[in-house]
Amino acid sequence: MTCAHVVYVALKKLPGVETVEVSLNKGMATVKLKPGNSLSVPEFWQTIHTNGYTPKNTTVSVRGELSKVQGQMKLKVSGTNGVLALTQDPKSQAAFRTAESKSGQTAIVQGVMVPLKDFKTPVPLEVLQIQ
């Protein structure tokens, strides 16, 4: 059994996963989720870790309502109780300003999440683009 197959099978078993593609050469897995899923990025990281691999930076597209709470930008993830803190990518400052200007609106935020060692500490979403 290959490394790619082990990761593929583990990710495919998660509830709410529609498709999985794993590239051993790129060290990357691409996962498409079914509408209405409630999976979180740390759940993917934990699954990868449990199967003997190290999760890496994760690029995501998340739909939700933007808000500013005590000076901190947040994204209330649609269909869940999940809330992500948003941070500014130094290379995408305009995207973060767009997020701030859309506070109170629903948007799709594309960005990167960087795993921590414990997978339990909340990880912010570094904003790259707003749709």
Backbone as a chain_set.jsonl record, in Angstrom:
{"seq": "MTCAHVVYVALKKLPGVETVEVSLNKGMATVKLKPGNSLSVPEFWQTIHTNGYTPKNTTVSVRGELSKVQGQMKLKVSGTNGVLALTQDPKSQAAFRTAESKSGQTAIVQGVMVPLKDFKTPVPLEVLQIQ", "coords": {"N": [[0.839, -1.176, 0.0], [0.586, 2.223, -0.837], [1.837, 5.413, 0.376], [0.246, 7.519, -0.523], [-2.154, 6.179, -1.0], [-2.918, 5.369, 1.578], [-3.399, 7.855, 2.835], [-5.399, 8.807, 1.143], [-7.527, 6.911, 1.574], [-8.012, 7.311, 4.328], [-8.828, 10.032, 4.424], [-11.037, 9.963, 2.731], [-12.858, 8.517, 4.215], [-13.864, 10.287, 6.063], [-16.807, 11.87, 7.279], [-18.845, 13.672, 5.063], [-17.041, 14.185, 3.075], [-16.588, 14.556, -0.348], [-14.9, 14.143, -2.676], [-11.504, 12.995, -3.075], [-8.18, 13.683, -3.878], [-4.887, 12.645, -4.094], [-1.545, 13.57, -4.27], [1.469, 12.174, -4.375], [3.924, 13.051, -5.334], [3.723, 15.855, -5.163], [3.179, 16.089, -2.522], [0.63, 16.588, -1.558], [-2.836, 16.841, -0.799], [-6.03, 17.079, -2.226], [-9.199, 18.002, -1.342], [-12.627, 17.786, -1.807], [-15.581, 18.932, -0.448], [-18.863, 17.806, 0.54], [-21.936, 19.62, 0.151], [-23.249, 21.158, 3.111], [-21.617, 19.864, 4.933], [-19.802, 19.39, 8.045], [-17.158, 19.449, 8.666], [-13.932, 20.337, 9.98], [-10.832, 22.07, 9.424], [-8.776, 21.345, 11.325], [-9.676, 18.725, 11.897], [-9.059, 17.327, 9.57], [-6.275, 17.589, 9.667], [-5.73, 16.124, 12.014], [-6.523, 13.569, 11.226], [-4.679, 13.033, 9.16], [-2.306, 13.126, 10.663], [-2.763, 11.022, 12.511], [-2.504, 8.895, 10.814], [0.179, 8.753, 10.444], [1.51, 10.847, 9.158], [2.685, 14.219, 8.473], [0.782, 17.048, 8.769], [0.485, 19.859, 6.577], [0.678, 23.384, 5.635], [-2.54, 24.602, 4.857], [-4.66, 25.285, 2.243], [-7.708, 26.91, 1.878], [-11.182, 27.413, 0.951], [-13.774, 29.171, 2.239], [-17.144, 29.682, 3.052], [-19.003, 32.216, 4.615], [-20.246, 34.483, 7.193], [-18.933, 37.656, 7.499], [-17.486, 39.521, 10.178], [-16.669, 42.065, 12.587], [-15.251, 41.861, 15.626], [-14.542, 43.242, 18.623], [-12.388, 44.594, 17.414], [-11.218, 42.564, 15.943], [-11.234, 40.705, 12.987], [-13.628, 38.302, 11.968], [-14.949, 35.152, 10.787], [-17.955, 33.691, 10.496], [-18.673, 30.509, 9.954], [-20.671, 29.281, 7.404], [-23.552, 27.286, 7.988], [-22.553, 25.988, 10.218], [-21.448, 26.056, 13.671], [-19.019, 27.107, 13.788], [-16.392, 29.494, 14.079], [-13.983, 31.46, 12.577], [-10.98, 33.176, 13.212], [-9.701, 35.897, 11.395], [-6.735, 36.753, 9.692], [-4.29, 39.019, 8.378], [-2.61, 38.581, 5.327], [0.618, 39.501, 4.528], [1.175, 39.907, 1.824], [-1.265, 40.192, 0.69], [-2.778, 42.485, 1.434], [-4.837, 44.109, 0.482], [-6.958, 42.339, 0.143], [-7.619, 41.733, 2.78], [-8.479, 44.229, 3.663], [-10.721, 44.443, 2.054], [-12.272, 42.423, 3.187], [-12.74, 43.591, 5.691], [-14.31, 45.758, 4.886], [-16.599, 44.476, 4.141], [-17.921, 43.641, 6.378], [-20.51, 42.075, 8.148], [-21.642, 40.976, 5.943], [-22.165, 38.113, 3.762], [-19.612, 36.083, 2.471], [-17.123, 34.483, 0.4], [-14.196, 33.319, 1.617], [-10.906, 32.965, 0.744], [-7.975, 31.401, 1.753], [-5.129, 30.643, 3.885], [-4.362, 28.176, 6.291], [-2.328, 27.393, 9.017], [-0.996, 24.565, 10.473], [-0.811, 23.833, 13.968], [1.08, 22.218, 16.571], [-0.614, 20.815, 18.371], [-3.211, 20.6, 17.314], [-5.547, 21.426, 18.51], [-5.645, 24.012, 19.438], [-7.144, 27.005, 18.429], [-6.792, 28.033, 15.058], [-5.937, 30.754, 13.038], [-7.349, 32.054, 9.95], [-5.539, 33.011, 7.274], [-6.036, 35.616, 5.201], [-6.334, 35.554, 1.723], [-7.892, 36.111, -0.487], [-11.08, 37.545, -1.29], [-14.386, 36.784, -2.128]], "CA": [[0.0, 0.0, 0.0], [1.396, 3.428, -0.922], [1.515, 6.522, 1.278], [-0.872, 8.245, -1.116], [-3.373, 5.397, -0.808], [-3.273, 5.437, 3.003], [-3.981, 9.182, 3.072], [-6.651, 8.842, 0.376], [-8.55, 6.121, 2.268], [-8.327, 7.954, 5.609], [-9.598, 11.255, 4.181], [-12.303, 9.595, 2.086], [-13.751, 7.987, 5.252], [-14.439, 11.356, 6.873], [-18.17, 12.193, 6.849], [-18.946, 14.955, 4.39], [-16.05, 14.281, 1.998], [-17.116, 14.14, -1.648], [-13.811, 13.559, -3.456], [-10.139, 13.164, -2.573], [-7.074, 13.407, -4.796], [-3.626, 12.726, -3.37], [-0.354, 13.553, -5.114], [2.677, 11.86, -3.607], [4.996, 13.908, -5.846], [3.536, 17.218, -4.654], [2.941, 16.053, -1.082], [-0.574, 17.382, -1.417], [-4.153, 16.228, -0.958], [-7.101, 18.016, -2.554], [-10.43, 17.422, -0.845], [-13.858, 18.529, -2.076], [-16.57, 18.551, 0.553], [-20.273, 17.842, 0.171], [-22.675, 20.723, 0.792], [-23.807, 20.843, 4.423], [-20.682, 19.141, 5.798], [-19.402, 20.155, 9.234], [-15.752, 19.156, 8.948], [-13.031, 21.467, 10.192], [-9.461, 21.815, 8.98], [-8.053, 20.528, 12.311], [-10.068, 17.316, 11.783], [-8.235, 16.771, 8.494], [-4.902, 17.498, 10.174], [-5.662, 15.022, 12.97], [-6.609, 12.326, 10.447], [-3.381, 12.852, 8.496], [-1.334, 12.836, 11.73], [-3.066, 9.685, 13.039], [-2.029, 7.919, 9.839], [1.633, 8.752, 10.405], [2.062, 11.893, 8.299], [2.694, 15.559, 9.057], [-0.022, 17.995, 7.995], [1.176, 21.075, 6.135], [-0.192, 24.535, 5.427], [-3.747, 24.169, 4.185], [-5.38, 26.324, 1.513], [-9.142, 26.641, 1.97], [-12.205, 28.379, 0.551], [-14.811, 29.025, 3.251], [-18.257, 30.628, 2.955], [-19.546, 32.582, 5.915], [-20.554, 35.891, 7.428], [-17.815, 38.435, 8.031], [-17.82, 40.459, 11.248], [-15.534, 42.604, 13.334], [-15.566, 41.728, 17.046], [-13.467, 43.817, 19.434], [-11.266, 44.935, 16.547], [-10.709, 41.357, 15.266], [-12.092, 40.178, 11.93], [-14.051, 36.913, 12.166], [-15.797, 34.563, 9.764], [-18.881, 32.678, 11.015], [-18.746, 29.545, 8.859], [-22.057, 28.949, 7.058], [-24.025, 25.939, 8.269], [-21.91, 25.414, 11.404], [-21.239, 26.998, 14.775], [-17.605, 27.454, 13.732], [-15.976, 30.871, 13.818], [-12.548, 31.552, 12.337], [-10.337, 34.484, 13.265], [-9.042, 36.209, 10.132], [-5.527, 37.559, 9.791], [-3.855, 39.618, 7.119], [-1.406, 38.104, 4.655], [1.357, 40.703, 4.124], [1.147, 40.059, 0.375], [-2.657, 40.368, 0.251], [-3.386, 43.464, 2.327], [-6.082, 44.596, -0.117], [-8.007, 41.343, 0.416], [-8.042, 41.89, 4.167], [-9.262, 45.47, 3.715], [-12.016, 44.106, 1.457], [-13.008, 41.683, 4.22], [-13.196, 44.571, 6.688], [-15.372, 46.583, 4.309], [-17.783, 43.638, 3.945], [-18.401, 43.182, 7.677], [-21.961, 41.919, 8.164], [-22.056, 40.338, 4.692], [-21.691, 36.766, 3.487], [-18.56, 36.08, 1.452], [-16.243, 33.313, 0.348], [-12.841, 33.736, 1.956], [-9.865, 32.017, 0.388], [-6.801, 31.698, 2.544], [-4.243, 29.569, 4.333], [-4.317, 27.864, 7.719], [-1.057, 26.743, 9.331], [-1.235, 23.688, 11.621], [-0.009, 23.871, 15.178], [1.426, 20.852, 16.984], [-1.639, 20.112, 19.146], [-4.432, 20.521, 16.516], [-6.708, 21.838, 19.296], [-5.61, 25.463, 19.563], [-7.733, 27.623, 17.227], [-5.835, 28.531, 14.069], [-6.576, 31.772, 12.195], [-7.334, 31.932, 8.496], [-4.803, 34.111, 6.669], [-6.854, 35.977, 4.046], [-5.669, 35.777, 0.445], [-8.844, 36.641, -1.464], [-12.483, 37.601, -0.886], [-15.346, 36.784, -3.241]], "C": [[0.891, 1.248, 0.0], [0.948, 4.466, 0.108], [0.282, 7.267, 0.78], [-2.182, 7.498, -0.886], [-3.845, 5.459, 0.648], [-3.967, 6.762, 3.314], [-5.325, 9.29, 2.361], [-7.774, 8.14, 1.141], [-8.97, 6.812, 3.571], [-9.185, 9.198, 5.407], [-10.964, 10.939, 3.593], [-13.324, 9.087, 3.105], [-14.408, 9.077, 6.095], [-15.84, 11.7, 6.359], [-18.216, 13.586, 6.21], [-17.943, 15.144, 3.269], [-16.675, 13.75, 0.714], [-16.034, 13.46, -2.483], [-12.474, 13.853, -2.793], [-9.177, 12.837, -3.706], [-5.789, 13.593, -4.006], [-2.483, 12.628, -4.365], [0.866, 13.333, -4.228], [3.824, 12.774, -4.036], [4.919, 15.322, -5.286], [3.392, 17.253, -3.141], [1.668, 16.793, -0.733], [-1.826, 16.523, -1.593], [-5.153, 17.336, -1.257], [-8.409, 17.334, -2.185], [-11.591, 18.344, -1.201], [-14.91, 18.002, -1.115], [-17.985, 18.637, 0.001], [-20.916, 19.061, 0.817], [-23.24, 20.257, 2.136], [-22.88, 20.076, 5.344], [-20.339, 20.008, 7.012], [-17.957, 19.872, 9.627], [-14.949, 20.433, 9.149], [-11.628, 21.074, 9.719], [-8.681, 21.011, 10.027], [-8.453, 19.043, 12.296], [-9.279, 16.621, 10.672], [-6.805, 16.575, 8.978], [-4.749, 16.315, 11.12], [-5.69, 13.678, 12.245], [-5.275, 12.026, 9.767], [-2.319, 12.449, 9.514], [-1.526, 11.413, 12.276], [-2.561, 8.591, 12.106], [-0.532, 8.009, 9.58], [2.285, 9.825, 9.553], [1.938, 13.256, 8.972], [1.86, 16.498, 8.193], [0.762, 19.268, 7.709], [0.182, 22.227, 6.048], [-1.354, 24.114, 4.53], [-4.45, 25.358, 3.54], [-6.857, 25.95, 1.497], [-9.953, 27.758, 1.324], [-13.377, 28.135, 1.482], [-15.872, 30.106, 3.055], [-18.762, 30.933, 4.365], [-19.819, 34.065, 6.003], [-19.369, 36.571, 8.104], [-18.305, 39.357, 9.137], [-16.533, 40.955, 11.897], [-15.953, 42.63, 14.801], [-14.361, 42.187, 17.844], [-12.202, 44.044, 18.601], [-10.682, 43.775, 15.767], [-11.708, 40.907, 14.209], [-12.349, 38.695, 12.168], [-14.872, 36.467, 10.967], [-16.634, 33.486, 10.437], [-19.167, 31.742, 9.862], [-20.202, 29.122, 8.638], [-22.374, 27.494, 7.387], [-23.399, 25.272, 9.473], [-21.93, 26.449, 12.52], [-19.799, 27.503, 14.791], [-17.368, 28.921, 13.393], [-14.459, 30.869, 13.674], [-12.089, 32.987, 12.508], [-9.636, 34.685, 11.928], [-7.814, 37.055, 10.397], [-5.119, 38.01, 8.4], [-2.595, 38.949, 6.607], [-0.663, 39.349, 4.191], [1.319, 40.963, 2.619], [-0.256, 40.344, -0.167], [-3.395, 41.348, 1.151], [-4.721, 43.977, 1.791], [-7.233, 43.634, 0.163], [-8.515, 41.487, 1.84], [-8.879, 43.16, 4.326], [-10.655, 45.249, 3.106], [-12.874, 43.354, 2.465], [-13.556, 42.641, 5.265], [-14.363, 45.393, 6.155], [-16.669, 45.801, 4.116], [-18.316, 43.062, 5.258], [-19.932, 43.173, 7.675], [-22.501, 41.229, 6.922], [-21.519, 38.906, 4.606], [-20.687, 36.828, 2.342], [-17.876, 34.717, 1.447], [-14.832, 33.835, 0.571], [-11.891, 32.616, 1.557], [-8.621, 32.405, 1.174], [-6.048, 30.452, 2.945], [-4.345, 29.428, 5.843], [-3.052, 27.048, 7.962], [-1.246, 25.884, 10.582], [-0.267, 23.947, 12.778], [0.206, 22.43, 15.624], [0.276, 20.106, 17.655], [-2.976, 19.931, 18.412], [-5.681, 20.961, 17.269], [-6.781, 23.353, 19.461], [-6.196, 26.068, 18.286], [-6.662, 28.264, 16.345], [-6.543, 29.582, 13.215], [-6.473, 31.424, 10.708], [-6.667, 33.186, 7.937], [-5.45, 34.431, 5.325], [-6.002, 36.262, 2.809], [-6.587, 36.455, -0.567], [-10.254, 36.583, -0.889], [-13.35, 37.596, -2.137], [-16.719, 37.129, -2.71]], "O": [[1.853, 1.315, 0.765], [-0.163, 4.404, 0.636], [-0.612, 7.603, 1.557], [-3.208, 8.118, -0.606], [-5.041, 5.588, 0.91], [-5.002, 6.784, 3.98], [-6.286, 9.812, 2.927], [-8.848, 8.71, 1.333], [-10.16, 6.885, 3.876], [-10.159, 9.404, 6.131], [-11.949, 11.594, 3.935], [-14.528, 9.213, 2.883], [-15.404, 8.818, 6.771], [-16.048, 11.811, 5.15], [-17.684, 14.55, 6.76], [-17.983, 16.161, 2.575], [-17.219, 12.646, 0.682], [-16.22, 12.335, -2.946], [-12.328, 14.825, -2.052], [-9.342, 11.838, -4.406], [-5.625, 14.602, -3.32], [-2.448, 11.724, -5.199], [1.241, 14.197, -3.435], [4.607, 13.223, -3.198], [5.947, 15.92, -4.968], [3.473, 18.321, -2.535], [1.613, 17.532, 0.251], [-1.867, 15.61, -2.417], [-5.132, 18.394, -0.629], [-8.7, 16.233, -2.651], [-11.542, 19.543, -0.929], [-15.107, 16.794, -0.982], [-18.27, 19.436, -0.891], [-20.503, 19.491, 1.894], [-23.657, 19.108, 2.279], [-23.295, 19.67, 6.429], [-20.562, 21.218, 6.999], [-17.58, 20.037, 10.787], [-15.25, 21.472, 8.562], [-11.295, 19.892, 9.63], [-7.98, 20.07, 9.656], [-7.639, 18.19, 12.65], [-8.88, 15.466, 10.816], [-6.194, 15.534, 8.737], [-3.762, 15.583, 11.048], [-4.961, 12.756, 12.612], [-4.801, 10.891, 9.798], [-1.525, 11.542, 9.264], [-0.551, 10.689, 12.476], [-2.229, 7.492, 12.551], [-0.024, 7.422, 8.625], [3.475, 9.738, 9.25], [1.176, 13.422, 9.925], [2.182, 16.724, 7.026], [1.598, 19.692, 8.507], [-1.001, 22.067, 6.347], [-1.173, 23.367, 3.569], [-4.794, 26.326, 4.22], [-7.22, 24.826, 1.15], [-9.484, 28.886, 1.17], [-13.922, 27.032, 1.523], [-15.553, 31.286, 2.912], [-18.927, 30.036, 5.192], [-19.652, 34.809, 5.036], [-18.875, 36.12, 9.137], [-19.401, 39.91, 9.053], [-15.469, 40.349, 11.77], [-16.892, 43.333, 15.174], [-13.285, 41.595, 17.754], [-11.094, 43.725, 19.032], [-9.74, 43.97, 14.998], [-12.894, 40.745, 14.499], [-11.446, 37.934, 12.514], [-15.417, 37.287, 10.228], [-16.096, 32.48, 10.899], [-19.828, 32.126, 8.897], [-20.875, 28.666, 9.561], [-21.585, 26.591, 7.109], [-23.678, 24.103, 9.738], [-22.378, 27.579, 12.327], [-19.404, 28.238, 15.696], [-18.044, 29.503, 12.545], [-13.741, 30.35, 14.528], [-12.73, 33.913, 12.01], [-9.045, 33.751, 11.388], [-7.843, 37.964, 11.226], [-5.547, 37.452, 7.389], [-1.63, 38.767, 7.349], [-1.259, 40.189, 3.516], [1.419, 42.111, 2.186], [-0.417, 40.694, -1.336], [-4.514, 41.073, 1.584], [-5.636, 44.248, 2.568], [-8.361, 44.068, 0.396], [-9.717, 41.375, 2.082], [-9.877, 43.159, 5.047], [-11.643, 45.803, 3.587], [-14.07, 43.619, 2.584], [-14.709, 42.519, 5.678], [-15.301, 45.692, 6.893], [-17.73, 46.402, 3.945], [-19.08, 42.098, 5.245], [-20.567, 44.139, 7.254], [-23.692, 40.926, 6.852], [-20.556, 38.542, 5.281], [-20.894, 37.543, 1.362], [-18.035, 33.916, 2.367], [-14.337, 34.676, -0.179], [-12.05, 31.47, 1.976], [-8.259, 33.579, 1.253], [-6.284, 29.36, 2.428], [-4.405, 30.415, 6.576], [-2.742, 26.127, 7.207], [-1.613, 26.402, 11.637], [0.914, 24.237, 12.584], [-0.431, 21.519, 15.096], [0.188, 18.885, 17.529], [-3.808, 19.153, 18.878], [-6.78, 20.878, 16.72], [-7.869, 23.91, 19.609], [-5.797, 25.692, 17.184], [-5.754, 28.941, 16.828], [-7.641, 29.328, 12.718], [-5.64, 30.624, 10.282], [-7.176, 34.294, 8.108], [-5.418, 33.608, 4.41], [-5.087, 37.084, 2.836], [-6.146, 37.257, -1.39], [-10.583, 35.692, -0.105], [-13.077, 38.323, -3.093], [-17.681, 37.186, -3.475]]}, "num_chains": 1, "name": "protein.A"}
